Amino acid sequence: MAAAAAAAGGEAWKPQEQGLREICLLLEQQITPGSDQAAIWRQLQHYSLFPDFNNYLVFILSCCQDRRTEVRQAAGLLLKNNLRSTFSSLSPQNQQYIKTQILPNLGSSDRAIRSTVGTVISVLFELVRVTGWTELLQALLQCLDSNDLNHMEGALDALYKICEDVPEELDVDVPGLLERPINIFFPRLLQLFQSPHAVLRKLALGCVNQYIVVMPTALYMSMDQYLQGLFLLAQDASADVRKLVCSAWVQLIEVRPSFLEPHLRNIIEIILRANKDQDDEVCLEACEFWSAYCDANLPPDGLREYLPRLIPILLSNMVYGDDDESLDDAEDDESFPDKDQDLKPRFHSSKFHGSEAGDDDDDDDETVNVWNLRKCSAAGLDVLSNIFSDEILPTLMPLIQQNLLRTDDASWKEREAAVLAIGAVAEGCINGLYPHLPEIVTFLIPLLDDKFPLIRSITCWTLSRYSRFIVQSVGHQKGQEQFEKILSGLLRRILDTNKRVQEAACSSFATLEEEAAEELVPRLEIILQHLLCAYGKYQRRNLRILYDAIGTLADAVGAELNQPKYLEILMPPLIAKWQQLSNSDKDLFPLLECFTSIAQALGSGFAPFAEPVFQRCIGLIQSQQLAKIDQVTAGVLYDKEFVVCSLDLLSGLTEGLGSGIESLVANSNLKDMLLQCCMDDAADIRQSALALLGDLARVCPVHLHPRLLDFLNAAAKQLNPLSVKEAVSVANNACWAIGELAIKMGQEVSPVVLTVMSCLVPILKNPEGLHKSLLENSAITLGRLGWVCPDVVSPHMDHFMLPWCNALCMIRDDFEKEDAFRGLCAMVRANPQVATNSLPHICRAFASWHEIRSEDLHTEVCQVLTAYKQMLGAGGWEQCMSTLDPQVVQKLARYGV
């Protein structure tokens, strides 16, 4: 067996008794609660300096059967971590010793030891691959063929971990082997589907499932046998096996739906049964199938006949389970302090110039992002509603009504699930629900005051899903009354004593704010009073969501916020918190984002608060740049989010204050710090830095002038093909910033024009898969460069005129498009002969305007077209016009030709 397969070698090494005792004692201490882990870690680090330390660890794991299992496991896990970083530097003798000692324990009688050995083997295999450890393959095969349960399980466990980590490494040609390892293992794995031992069936199926996505030839050629095995195991006695069967169906329909199409009816029946399995994890895995089916673009007809059976199952599974952990904290009063695990990691999105406000709905009504059957079922219903639309309502609505009519306290979970279902189908079934929405909303409003917190919270979410309808209805009296009731209801719930309800209400209110915009203006004072009252009572996690609601409010109402009575409510608490938080406190992140929105909304009204905010941002960036080099001197740990958020707030200040920020920039070292950020190795820092560069170029370019070429070169570097591929958002902001610098600095940008142009033209020529904003900014910047340096750009027009004009046609009318067309006119005037071949494209670009508001530009366009008409003569002009769409010719008439 495994012992026989272990190659002789490295046997000369023997542990010293004292060293062995010391390490075992240290490992004992490590697994003892309350021990000094830092001191133990330091001692282990000291031991790791000895070249044979890993030999001791593998010896303890493999040979010290007189030691506690937990100590041997600790040795194995430490060995695993050490091998990742040190194996390649070990002597060949020590490497061989470790490989030789580990294999005999594949069949250990102790399952915990077998599992740890499998983990170490998978890490070792990842490091040395097949060719570096052929003895492993022999050992695994001997164990699998041994008929000894321990050896078979140990081998399968190791093999599963290898398949999970590096599946492709078993699908390679190996010198000395007639077949690839995967071809040797697969027949044995498929055969083990019929093993009487559940653990072997589970591990064998788990191994094969790892190959669905990569689909090697071995699995492709065995697909019929594999599918037969899945059908066989679909009703396995082991829940773990049934779960893996469902997982296989889901993965197969995602990556190779064609394999399943002949069997879909049988599979759907199996999944429907699995959706009602007694084991929740099997139900969850089965539930993933419905979204996967819809995403696979399979014909909806294949699922349509099952909807009357499927929808009740989904609705039933949307009811909170008795063991749902969300129920445990549903009663959390606001006085209970947040636990550390409640404070989810938050991720700031770097500023992106040209992005439009996207649909940022978070359809997750839970505060703890644990994916479970309830959420998966709601997501499945959502996807089905988008595919089948109103077809699902005749089945769904009677079930919802039935649950809502159950008003006894014992049925609150069913009522809650019904409200969740109404929210889940808000998008897909809106046409069928539209005539009934006033009644639905009327029914939901009282549930905002339900005695059960989770009904209050889900009602907030569901109402937010209908925000667009609610706001659209304010034009008539009943709609206006409903809007008022929803607004006041959400504001009440924002001040709820239950933390879960607070969070749901705050998030839902932010969604309503985005839709309502100016409708909020008459109610600003009462809204601000509620939000700032919440500010005084919320704990850390919900404060983060409240900041978002305040920032969204500022975005929604804009300059309307700039009134003394509103600022007196809004700013003092925020400024107090701003001063209270230290430079290393991550609660600064959402506050920085909130201030960004407020600064942009208030404009010059933010001036009284600008200087301390500006200086704090500069200080934050400086301390983080120092921390990146020397954390001890900086006194803070490096975290790039401080830099990104600070840069974005400086952008918000620049946009809001305009030229009013000039004195702050003049008295700071911002330009040098900004240049360093433009060259940072973190893409999101570069992205935000380049956005700020463009904003500063607009309002105070004089302070960028001393480092102009450095800024231009740093930005141009982001536009080479590799950089665009790796970080398209950075390239987008770089492109825009160069254009802004060009129109402010004029011909001073000429040293980089050809470099930038050589990067922009490939973007315009190969637009497939690129963000629309990058294409627009590339076209605008190319035009701006042509406007300020026409003599440099125009000789190359014939290389880019067609894709450039195509891109110009797609840009909406605004001042940036005007700049680009000034560049087009300037280049044509500078080199009319080169542009003649592209005249039809130029004409189409001119015709793309709905209206040129600038009289000067309109005159320039007229002059260009008139000059070409004269140059070509009547015959040539008519010939050119005949190549154009009649609508284009008609639009050109506005230019007098």
Buried (B, 14 or more C-beta within 10 A) or exposed (E): BBEEBBBEEBEEBEBEEEBBEBBBEBBBBBEEEEEEEEEBEEBBEEBBEEEBBBBBBBBBBBBBEEBEBBBBBBBBBBBBEBBEEBBEEBEEBBBBBBBBBBBBBBBBEBBEBBBBBBBBBBBBBBBBBBEEBBBBBBBBBBBBEBEEBBBBBBBBBBBBBBBEBBBEBBBEEBEEBEEBBBBBBBEBBBEBBEBEBBBBBBBBBBBBBBBBEEBBEBBEEBEEBBBEBBEEBBEBEBBBBBBBBBBBBBBBBBBBBEBBBEBBEEBBEBBBBBBEBEBBBBBBBBBBBBBBBBEBEBEBEEBEEBBEEBBBBBBBBBBBBEEBEBEEBBEBEBEEEBEEEBBEEBEBBBBBBBEEEEEEBEBBBBBBEEEBBBBBBBBBBBBBBEBBBBBBBEBBBEBBEEBBEEEEEEBBBBBBBBBBBBBBBBBBBBEBBEEEBBEBBEBBBEBBEBEBBBBBBBBBBBBBBBBBBBBEBBEEEEBEEBBEBBBBBBBBBBBBEBBBBBBBBBBBBBBBBBBBBEBBBEBBEEBBEBBBBBBEEBBBBBBBBBBBBBBBBBBBBBBBBBEEEBBEBBBEBBBEBBEEBEBBEBBBBBBBBBBBBBBBBBBBBBBEBBEEBBEBBBEBBBBBBBBBEEEEEBEBEBBBBBBBBBBBBBBBBBBBBBEBBBBBBEEBEBBEBBBBBBBBEBBBBBBBBBBBBBBBBBBBBEBBBEBBEBBBBBBBBBBBEEBBEEBBBBBBBBBBBBBBBBBBBEEBBBBBBBBBBBBBBBBBBEBEEBBBBBBBBBBBBBBBBBBBBBBBBBEBBBBBBBBBBBBBBEBEEEEBBBBBBBBBBBBBBBBBEBBBEBBBBBBBBBBBBEEBEBEEBBEBBBBBBEEBBEEBEEEBBEEBBEEBEEEBBEBBEBBEB
